Amino acid sequence: MCSIQYENKYLHQIFENIQDGIIIMDQSRKILAMNPSAKKLTGWLLHDRVPYCSFCETRLLQGNENKCYLIAHDEVPYFLSDMPTYHGKKINVEMSTALMFHDATTHEKEYLLVLRDQSLMQKEKEAQLSKKMIQKLIEAKENEHKRLAQELHDGVGQALYSISVALQAIESFVNDTRIQSYVDEVQDELNHVMNDIKAYSYQLRPQSIDRLGLVATIQGLMHTLEKSNPNITITFTTTLKNRLPSLMEINLYRVIQEALHNTIKYANATQVVIELIDMPHKLELTIRDNGKGFDTSKRSMGLGLKHMEERVNLLRGSFQIASELQQGTIIRASVPKEDHLL
């Protein structure tokens, strides 16, 4: 097959399969040829006339200027307007045109008109904006958690500790057994409040995530959960040796924290295995349990799982969940170690 035949073959394939609408029209806007995408986008038929767009319908003309802006200027590389479709609905499209043929004798002209649906691009921009808003909200939430945790630990916690020390000093001067008993009750209640403050501070943001890193914080979380839930065994293995960027550490920790919370609350599992594998260009996180599982085809992703996915998306990673009834659940996340995250 010669080069011209190859060119014709592939040009035809492009014409038939490209997502942009391609139309060949004459100077009266009669459609001489159109590809499937143009027909799907507009509903117009061969030999129909391309309708005037919303801009051309209202624009002021100069002298004998053609009402169609695209034809009046022969070649327009980029033009946005609303174009009527066959059922009267208008769609926002990006249009470009080029003069394809001009007969100097008859003055007949043929134009290439390319239509690109802007609604898809607009939806993509809206999705990107929504994603950025979620990312900013997560970052703001973590910053606020960090501030509140610091205030609880260094402010409220230290104030309560000072009160506890003062009570102990007062107690040494008390001889009345009734007052002594009352002071002991106050001291017990104060210790209870101090433990609550410590727990609230840890839940907001464990200080170890900033001081010691992700691995130590996961190990601390495991110890706390196993102590309060003796029927479950949590195993954690990792090849991670170095600290990660703060954003990556806190979001991976939140994913693991949420996964363990869901497992303990809903799965009735007795074993959970966490693996965090450090690879040259990415981190692979796997969390599997032997709980009751669920049918993913019948149950939509809950709020907790959705938050986990959002945090992985914040790190430009991928998130997957697999589960079967009585077969447990496996959560997988892959997070790139990109320069802009460092």
Disulfide bonds with the S-S distance in Angstrom:
none
